[in-house]
């Protein structure tokens, strides 16, 4: 329900406006003084306040200045019998949505209320999205019961409330950015920007511009001033992924920023200050890199104040079932499918796989399996061919060189190609469908 509070000492005008607004679907509450209106605002939530400028106990322009900081999501429209420009300007500066004259602008009130309501609804939607993002990137959403992941989460929680730089270590796909986001959301900087950059994505020149920003004309193609990510992260968190790939020259500039909170944009001469918290991540051994002169030792020691080691997925196989179940439901919802389940063969293959791509690879494989599924059960036949070739199922004693093994591998390959369509697979294998089913049972292919 769209809720409006009218504050005006003219009862007849209040009643008239109230009737008009109720016909337009608004829920209307009335007050005759600023004091009464303030009490109502303290008790109830309103979307819009329509307030007279001249009231027995105060001025509506001053009321906006007082109320807007307290209730920033409420839009305030001021009404006045005698409009004047200075009051209108001051009202807008104080945060009023608009300032209109009584009588002359009656035909404008409803369209104005609708525009104000659109802004209110947009603000509510933004707040909901911000809350969803905040919930999504909390430590509570990092799944796992293995000792290694519990230790990583515990250490990350301890450092989150400080401003200490954090170095996240782990293989590609272990969730380093998820940890960085969770640390940010648990910190006192959570209401400011979280800015992320992968240092392996850009050339040295582009990376320097992205980080530090530039002035117009600093280089060919610099047609306007541009903020760098260090400036965007002011007050918040800067996450530099794959920092081991950063060129040595930029490492020196980054070190200076960390030590002084100052930097100079490309093409500029004046230093700029930025107060940010740095979280860096790498899959390299930075100590060995520094010993080999591929990473600055001074920057390494500056970053290595607090390490958080993220375990590879193969080191926490007991967590695969919970992670997979979460991803299954996520992608089933995204693709409009009913809740899906994993059968024993599907789950067994997931737990036996070595996961070189870690959690990122697991997510991709689950998404693929959900898309390919026709029923409500995910089976091993939906998995990629290389996962189906794992020769370590209990009771599977076929030799890697036997004809039976070769036949089984060929059947799996063709089924993978046909996305599980057995009739098409039988046609391509040039065998009868009943023969195919017999061989599927013989080789324990689901």
NUDOVO-47821 format. One record per residue (C-alpha): residue number from 1; residue in three letters; z, x, y. Coordinates in steps of 0.25 Angstrom, whole numbers. Layout:
BEGIN
[rec NUM; ALA; [Z; X; Y]] ...
This chain:
BEGIN
[rec 1; UNK; [0; 0; 0]] [rec 2; UNK; [-4; 5; 14]] [rec 3; UNK; [9; 4; 22]] [rec 4; UNK; [10; 4; 37]] [rec 5; UNK; [22; 4; 47]] [rec 6; UNK; [20; -2; 60]] [rec 7; UNK; [29; 2; 71]] [rec 8; UNK; [28; -6; 84]] [rec 9; UNK; [38; -14; 93]] [rec 10; UNK; [28; -25; 95]] [rec 11; UNK; [31; -35; 84]] [rec 12; UNK; [18; -43; 86]] [rec 13; UNK; [9; -31; 85]] [rec 14; UNK; [17; -26; 73]] [rec 15; UNK; [15; -40; 66]] [rec 16; UNK; [0; -40; 70]] [rec 17; UNK; [-3; -26; 65]] [rec 18; UNK; [5; -29; 52]] [rec 19; UNK; [-3; -41; 49]] [rec 20; UNK; [-16; -34; 51]] [rec 21; UNK; [-12; -22; 43]] [rec 22; UNK; [-7; -31; 31]] [rec 23; UNK; [-20; -38; 31]] [rec 24; UNK; [-27; -24; 29]] [rec 25; UNK; [-18; -21; 17]] [rec 26; UNK; [-7; -13; 24]] [rec 27; UNK; [8; -14; 21]] [rec 28; UNK; [14; -15; 35]] [rec 29; UNK; [29; -13; 40]] [rec 30; UNK; [33; -15; 54]] [rec 31; UNK; [43; -8; 63]] [rec 32; UNK; [47; -11; 78]] [rec 33; UNK; [52; 3; 81]] [rec 34; UNK; [51; 18; 78]] [rec 35; UNK; [65; 18; 72]] [rec 36; UNK; [62; 6; 63]] [rec 37; UNK; [48; 12; 59]] [rec 38; UNK; [55; 26; 56]] [rec 39; UNK; [65; 19; 47]] [rec 40; UNK; [53; 12; 39]] [rec 41; UNK; [46; 25; 38]] [rec 42; UNK; [58; 32; 32]] [rec 43; UNK; [60; 21; 22]] [rec 44; UNK; [45; 17; 18]] [rec 45; UNK; [32; 25; 17]] [rec 46; UNK; [21; 21; 26]] [rec 47; UNK; [7; 25; 27]] [rec 48; UNK; [4; 22; 42]] [rec 49; UNK; [13; 19; 54]] [rec 50; UNK; [7; 11; 65]] [rec 51; UNK; [16; 14; 77]] [rec 52; UNK; [17; 10; 92]] [rec 53; UNK; [18; 21; 102]] [rec 54; UNK; [28; 14; 111]] [rec 55; UNK; [41; 9; 104]] [rec 56; UNK; [55; 5; 108]] [rec 57; UNK; [61; 17; 101]] [rec 58; UNK; [50; 28; 103]] [rec 59; UNK; [36; 33; 104]] [rec 60; UNK; [26; 32; 93]] [rec 61; UNK; [20; 45; 96]] [rec 62; UNK; [33; 52; 94]] [rec 63; UNK; [36; 44; 82]] [rec 64; UNK; [23; 50; 75]] [rec 65; UNK; [28; 64; 78]] [rec 66; UNK; [41; 61; 72]] [rec 67; UNK; [36; 53; 59]] [rec 68; UNK; [24; 60; 56]] [rec 69; UNK; [31; 73; 51]] [rec 70; UNK; [40; 64; 43]] [rec 71; UNK; [30; 56; 36]] [rec 72; UNK; [17; 64; 37]] [rec 73; UNK; [9; 55; 28]] [rec 74; UNK; [11; 42; 37]] [rec 75; UNK; [0; 40; 47]] [rec 76; UNK; [5; 35; 61]] [rec 77; UNK; [-4; 27; 70]] [rec 78; UNK; [1; 24; 84]] [rec 79; UNK; [-1; 12; 92]] [rec 80; UNK; [0; 11; 107]] [rec 81; UNK; [-1; 0; 118]] [rec 82; UNK; [-6; 11; 128]] [rec 83; UNK; [-14; 22; 122]] [rec 84; UNK; [-14; 35; 129]] [rec 85; UNK; [-20; 48; 125]] [rec 86; UNK; [-8; 58; 126]] [rec 87; UNK; [0; 49; 116]] [rec 88; UNK; [-12; 48; 107]] [rec 89; UNK; [-14; 63; 106]] [rec 90; UNK; [1; 65; 104]] [rec 91; UNK; [2; 55; 93]] [rec 92; UNK; [-10; 61; 86]] [rec 93; UNK; [-3; 75; 87]] [rec 94; UNK; [10; 69; 82]] [rec 95; UNK; [2; 64; 69]] [rec 96; UNK; [-2; 50; 72]] [rec 97; UNK; [-14; 45; 65]] [rec 98; UNK; [-19; 38; 77]] [rec 99; UNK; [-15; 32; 90]] [rec 100; UNK; [-21; 18; 94]] [rec 101; UNK; [-19; 8; 105]] [rec 102; UNK; [-14; -6; 102]] [rec 103; UNK; [-23; -18; 104]] [rec 104; UNK; [-36; -11; 107]] [rec 105; UNK; [-36; -4; 94]] [rec 106; UNK; [-31; -15; 85]] [rec 107; UNK; [-45; -15; 78]] [rec 108; UNK; [-43; 0; 75]] [rec 109; UNK; [-29; -1; 68]] [rec 110; UNK; [-34; -5; 54]] [rec 111; UNK; [-45; 5; 53]] [rec 112; UNK; [-35; 15; 58]] [rec 113; UNK; [-25; 12; 48]] [rec 114; UNK; [-35; 13; 37]] [rec 115; UNK; [-38; 27; 42]] [rec 116; UNK; [-24; 31; 42]] [rec 117; UNK; [-22; 25; 28]] [rec 118; UNK; [-33; 33; 23]] [rec 119; UNK; [-26; 46; 28]] [rec 120; UNK; [-13; 42; 22]] [rec 121; UNK; [-20; 40; 9]] [rec 122; UNK; [-27; 53; 9]] [rec 123; UNK; [-14; 60; 13]] [rec 124; UNK; [-7; 53; 1]] [rec 125; UNK; [-18; 57; -8]] [rec 126; UNK; [-17; 72; -4]] [rec 127; UNK; [-2; 72; -6]] [rec 128; UNK; [-4; 66; -20]] [rec 129; UNK; [-14; 77; -23]] [rec 130; UNK; [-5; 88; -18]] [rec 131; UNK; [6; 82; -26]] [rec 132; UNK; [-3; 82; -38]] [rec 133; UNK; [-7; 97; -36]] [rec 134; UNK; [7; 101; -34]] [rec 135; UNK; [11; 94; -47]] [rec 136; UNK; [-1; 100; -54]] [rec 137; UNK; [3; 114; -51]] [rec 138; UNK; [18; 114; -54]] [rec 139; UNK; [25; 123; -64]] [rec 140; UNK; [27; 109; -72]] [rec 141; UNK; [12; 109; -75]] [rec 142; UNK; [12; 122; -82]] [rec 143; UNK; [12; 118; -96]] [rec 144; UNK; [18; 127; -107]] [rec 145; UNK; [31; 129; -116]] [rec 146; UNK; [28; 144; -120]] [rec 147; UNK; [38; 154; -115]] [rec 148; UNK; [27; 162; -108]] [rec 149; UNK; [22; 150; -99]] [rec 150; UNK; [37; 146; -96]] [rec 151; UNK; [40; 160; -92]] [rec 152; UNK; [28; 160; -82]] [rec 153; UNK; [32; 147; -76]] [rec 154; UNK; [46; 151; -75]] [rec 155; UNK; [43; 164; -67]] [rec 156; UNK; [33; 157; -59]] [rec 157; UNK; [43; 146; -55]] [rec 158; UNK; [53; 157; -51]] [rec 159; UNK; [43; 164; -41]] [rec 160; UNK; [37; 151; -36]] [rec 161; UNK; [48; 149; -25]] [rec 162; UNK; [46; 163; -19]] [rec 163; UNK; [35; 169; -11]] [rec 164; UNK; [33; 180; -21]] [rec 165; UNK; [19; 184; -25]] [rec 166; UNK; [16; 180; -39]] [rec 167; UNK; [7; 187; -49]] [rec 168; UNK; [2; 178; -60]] [rec 169; UNK; [-3; 185; -72]] [rec 170; UNK; [-11; 180; -84]] [rec 171; UNK; [-24; 178; -91]] [rec 172; UNK; [-35; 170; -85]] [rec 173; UNK; [-33; 155; -87]] [rec 174; UNK; [-18; 156; -89]] [rec 175; UNK; [-15; 147; -76]] [rec 176; UNK; [-12; 157; -66]] [rec 177; UNK; [-16; 148; -54]] [rec 178; UNK; [-8; 136; -60]] [rec 179; UNK; [4; 145; -59]] [rec 180; UNK; [1; 149; -45]] [rec 181; UNK; [0; 135; -41]] [rec 182; UNK; [13; 131; -48]] [rec 183; UNK; [20; 143; -41]] [rec 184; UNK; [14; 138; -27]] [rec 185; UNK; [19; 124; -30]] [rec 186; UNK; [33; 128; -33]] [rec 187; UNK; [34; 137; -21]] [rec 188; UNK; [38; 134; -7]] [rec 189; UNK; [23; 135; -3]] [rec 190; UNK; [18; 123; -11]] [rec 191; UNK; [15; 115; 1]] [rec 192; UNK; [5; 126; 6]] [rec 193; UNK; [-8; 131; 1]] [rec 194; UNK; [-10; 137; -13]] [rec 195; UNK; [-23; 145; -12]] [rec 196; UNK; [-30; 151; -24]] [rec 197; UNK; [-40; 162; -25]] [rec 198; UNK; [-46; 169; -37]] [rec 199; UNK; [-49; 184; -33]] [rec 200; UNK; [-59; 186; -44]] [rec 201; UNK; [-68; 175; -39]] [rec 202; UNK; [-73; 182; -26]] [rec 203; UNK; [-79; 195; -21]] [rec 204; UNK; [-71; 204; -13]] [rec 205; UNK; [-77; 199; 0]] [rec 206; UNK; [-75; 184; -3]] [rec 207; UNK; [-62; 186; -9]] [rec 208; UNK; [-57; 193; 4]] [rec 209; UNK; [-62; 182; 13]] [rec 210; UNK; [-56; 171; 4]] [rec 211; UNK; [-43; 178; 4]] [rec 212; UNK; [-42; 182; 19]] [rec 213; UNK; [-52; 174; 26]] [rec 214; UNK; [-62; 178; 37]] [rec 215; UNK; [-66; 177; 51]] [rec 216; UNK; [-80; 172; 55]] [rec 217; UNK; [-90; 183; 54]] [rec 218; UNK; [-81; 192; 45]] [rec 219; UNK; [-93; 194; 36]] [rec 220; UNK; [-106; 188; 33]] [rec 221; UNK; [-105; 173; 30]] [rec 222; UNK; [-91; 172; 37]] [rec 223; UNK; [-96; 160; 46]] [rec 224; UNK; [-82; 155; 50]] [rec 225; UNK; [-67; 159; 49]] [rec 226; UNK; [-61; 157; 35]] [rec 227; UNK; [-47; 156; 30]] [rec 228; UNK; [-43; 165; 19]] [rec 229; UNK; [-35; 160; 7]] [rec 230; UNK; [-23; 169; 12]] [rec 231; UNK; [-23; 160; 24]] [rec 232; UNK; [-24; 147; 17]] [rec 233; UNK; [-12; 151; 8]] [rec 234; UNK; [-3; 153; 20]] [rec 235; UNK; [10; 147; 17]] [rec 236; UNK; [6; 144; 3]] [rec 237; UNK; [1; 152; -10]] [rec 238; UNK; [-11; 161; -12]] [rec 239; UNK; [-15; 162; -27]] [rec 240; UNK; [-24; 174; -30]] [rec 241; UNK; [-30; 173; -44]] [rec 242; UNK; [-36; 185; -51]] [rec 243; UNK; [-30; 194; -41]] [rec 244; UNK; [-33; 206; -50]] [rec 245; UNK; [-48; 204; -46]] [rec 246; UNK; [-45; 206; -31]] [rec 247; UNK; [-52; 218; -25]] [rec 248; UNK; [-43; 229; -21]] [rec 249; UNK; [-47; 229; -6]] [rec 250; UNK; [-42; 214; -5]] [rec 251; UNK; [-30; 217; -13]] [rec 252; UNK; [-25; 226; -2]] [rec 253; UNK; [-28; 215; 8]] [rec 254; UNK; [-20; 205; 0]] [rec 255; UNK; [-8; 215; -1]] [rec 256; UNK; [-7; 216; 14]] [rec 257; UNK; [-7; 201; 15]] [rec 258; UNK; [4; 200; 5]] [rec 259; UNK; [12; 211; 12]] [rec 260; UNK; [10; 206; 26]] [rec 261; UNK; [6; 191; 25]] [rec 262; UNK; [-6; 195; 35]] [rec 263; UNK; [-21; 197; 33]] [rec 264; UNK; [-34; 198; 41]] [rec 265; UNK; [-45; 189; 38]] [rec 266; UNK; [-59; 195; 37]] [rec 267; UNK; [-66; 198; 50]] [rec 268; UNK; [-52; 196; 58]] [rec 269; UNK; [-43; 206; 64]] [rec 270; UNK; [-30; 198; 65]] [rec 271; UNK; [-20; 196; 54]] [rec 272; UNK; [-17; 183; 48]] [rec 273; UNK; [-4; 179; 41]] [rec 274; UNK; [-2; 171; 29]] [rec 275; UNK; [10; 168; 21]] [rec 276; UNK; [7; 165; 7]] [rec 277; UNK; [12; 167; -7]] [rec 278; UNK; [3; 175; -17]] [rec 279; UNK; [1; 172; -31]] [rec 280; UNK; [-9; 181; -38]] [rec 281; UNK; [-14; 180; -52]] [rec 282; UNK; [-22; 189; -62]] [rec 283; UNK; [-25; 191; -76]] [rec 284; UNK; [-26; 206; -74]] [rec 285; UNK; [-15; 217; -76]] [rec 286; UNK; [-13; 220; -61]] [rec 287; UNK; [-4; 232; -64]] [rec 288; UNK; [-15; 239; -73]] [rec 289; UNK; [-25; 235; -62]] [rec 290; UNK; [-17; 242; -51]] [rec 291; UNK; [-15; 254; -60]] [rec 292; UNK; [-31; 254; -62]] [rec 293; UNK; [-33; 253; -46]] [rec 294; UNK; [-39; 239; -48]] [rec 295; UNK; [-28; 232; -41]] [rec 296; UNK; [-19; 237; -30]] [rec 297; UNK; [-5; 241; -35]] [rec 298; UNK; [2; 237; -22]] [rec 299; UNK; [-4; 223; -23]] [rec 300; UNK; [0; 222; -37]] [rec 301; UNK; [14; 225; -34]] [rec 302; UNK; [14; 215; -23]] [rec 303; UNK; [9; 204; -32]] [rec 304; UNK; [17; 208; -44]] [rec 305; UNK; [30; 203; -38]] [rec 306; UNK; [31; 192; -48]] [rec 307; UNK; [22; 190; -60]] [rec 308; UNK; [20; 177; -68]] [rec 309; UNK; [13; 180; -82]] [rec 310; UNK; [5; 168; -87]] [rec 311; UNK; [3; 168; -102]] [rec 312; UNK; [-10; 167; -109]] [rec 313; UNK; [-12; 153; -116]] [rec 314; UNK; [-13; 160; -130]] [rec 315; UNK; [1; 165; -127]] [rec 316; UNK; [6; 151; -125]] [rec 317; UNK; [-1; 144; -136]] [rec 318; UNK; [11; 134; -138]] [rec 319; UNK; [7; 128; -124]] [rec 320; UNK; [-8; 125; -128]] [rec 321; UNK; [-5; 111; -133]] [rec 322; UNK; [2; 107; -120]] [rec 323; UNK; [-8; 113; -111]] [rec 324; UNK; [-20; 107; -119]] [rec 325; UNK; [-14; 93; -119]] [rec 326; UNK; [-12; 94; -104]] [rec 327; UNK; [-26; 98; -102]] [rec 328; UNK; [-32; 88; -112]] [rec 329; UNK; [-25; 76; -104]] [rec 330; UNK; [-30; 82; -91]] [rec 331; UNK; [-44; 83; -95]] [rec 332; UNK; [-44; 70; -102]] [rec 333; UNK; [-39; 63; -89]] [rec 334; UNK; [-50; 71; -81]] [rec 335; UNK; [-61; 66; -90]] [rec 336; UNK; [-56; 52; -91]] [rec 337; UNK; [-53; 53; -106]] [rec 338; UNK; [-41; 47; -113]] [rec 339; UNK; [-29; 56; -117]] [rec 340; UNK; [-33; 65; -127]] [rec 341; UNK; [-26; 73; -139]] [rec 342; UNK; [-29; 86; -146]] [rec 343; UNK; [-29; 86; -161]] [rec 344; UNK; [-23; 97; -169]] [rec 345; UNK; [-36; 105; -171]] [rec 346; UNK; [-39; 105; -156]] [rec 347; UNK; [-25; 110; -152]] [rec 348; UNK; [-25; 120; -164]] [rec 349; UNK; [-37; 126; -158]] [rec 350; UNK; [-32; 127; -144]] [rec 351; UNK; [-19; 134; -149]] [rec 352; UNK; [-27; 144; -158]] [rec 353; UNK; [-36; 148; -147]] [rec 354; UNK; [-34; 161; -139]] [rec 355; UNK; [-37; 155; -125]] [rec 356; UNK; [-43; 167; -118]] [rec 357; UNK; [-44; 158; -105]] [rec 358; UNK; [-30; 152; -107]] [rec 359; UNK; [-26; 139; -100]] [rec 360; UNK; [-39; 138; -92]] [rec 361; UNK; [-47; 139; -105]] [rec 362; UNK; [-38; 129; -112]] [rec 363; UNK; [-41; 119; -100]] [rec 364; UNK; [-56; 121; -101]] [rec 365; UNK; [-56; 119; -116]] [rec 366; UNK; [-47; 106; -115]] [rec 367; UNK; [-56; 100; -104]] [rec 368; UNK; [-69; 103; -113]] [rec 369; UNK; [-62; 97; -125]] [rec 370; UNK; [-58; 84; -117]] [rec 371; UNK; [-72; 83; -112]] [rec 372; UNK; [-79; 84; -126]] [rec 373; UNK; [-69; 75; -133]] [rec 374; UNK; [-73; 61; -137]] [rec 375; UNK; [-60; 55; -143]] [rec 376; UNK; [-46; 56; -140]] [rec 377; UNK; [-43; 69; -148]] [rec 378; UNK; [-47; 83; -145]] [rec 379; UNK; [-52; 90; -157]] [rec 380; UNK; [-55; 105; -160]] [rec 381; UNK; [-70; 102; -160]] [rec 382; UNK; [-69; 100; -145]] [rec 383; UNK; [-65; 114; -142]] [rec 384; UNK; [-75; 125; -139]] [rec 385; UNK; [-82; 132; -150]] [rec 386; UNK; [-75; 145; -149]] [rec 387; UNK; [-62; 138; -151]] [rec 388; UNK; [-66; 130; -163]] [rec 389; UNK; [-70; 144; -169]] [rec 390; UNK; [-56; 148; -170]] [rec 391; UNK; [-54; 152; -184]] [rec 392; UNK; [-40; 151; -185]] [rec 393; UNK; [-37; 136; -190]] [rec 394; UNK; [-26; 136; -201]] [rec 395; UNK; [-34; 135; -214]] [rec 396; UNK; [-47; 139; -209]] [rec 397; UNK; [-50; 151; -218]] [rec 398; UNK; [-65; 152; -216]] [rec 399; UNK; [-70; 166; -215]] [rec 400; UNK; [-77; 170; -202]] [rec 401; UNK; [-89; 174; -210]] [rec 402; UNK; [-90; 163; -220]] [rec 403; UNK; [-101; 153; -220]] [rec 404; UNK; [-91; 142; -219]] [rec 405; UNK; [-85; 148; -206]] [rec 406; UNK; [-99; 149; -200]] [rec 407; UNK; [-102; 135; -204]] [rec 408; UNK; [-89; 130; -197]] [rec 409; UNK; [-92; 138; -185]] [rec 410; UNK; [-106; 132; -184]] [rec 411; UNK; [-101; 118; -185]] [rec 412; UNK; [-91; 121; -174]] [rec 413; UNK; [-101; 127; -165]] [rec 414; UNK; [-111; 115; -167]] [rec 415; UNK; [-99; 105; -165]] [rec 416; UNK; [-95; 112; -152]] [rec 417; UNK; [-110; 111; -147]] [rec 418; UNK; [-111; 96; -150]] [rec 419; UNK; [-97; 94; -144]] [rec 420; UNK; [-92; 88; -157]] [rec 421; UNK; [-103; 79; -160]] [rec 422; UNK; [-103; 80; -175]] [rec 423; UNK; [-117; 72; -177]] [rec 424; UNK; [-124; 82; -168]] [rec 425; UNK; [-117; 94; -174]] [rec 426; UNK; [-122; 89; -188]] [rec 427; UNK; [-136; 88; -183]] [rec 428; UNK; [-136; 102; -177]] [rec 429; UNK; [-130; 108; -189]] [rec 430; UNK; [-141; 101; -197]] [rec 431; UNK; [-130; 95; -207]] [rec 432; UNK; [-126; 80; -210]] [rec 433; UNK; [-115; 74; -202]] [rec 434; UNK; [-107; 72; -215]] [rec 435; UNK; [-109; 87; -218]] [rec 436; UNK; [-103; 91; -204]] [rec 437; UNK; [-91; 82; -206]] [rec 438; UNK; [-88; 88; -220]] [rec 439; UNK; [-89; 102; -214]] [rec 440; UNK; [-80; 99; -202]] [rec 441; UNK; [-70; 94; -212]] [rec 442; UNK; [-72; 106; -221]] [rec 443; UNK; [-70; 116; -209]] [rec 444; UNK; [-59; 108; -202]] [rec 445; UNK; [-67; 106; -190]] [rec 446; UNK; [-61; 94; -182]] 
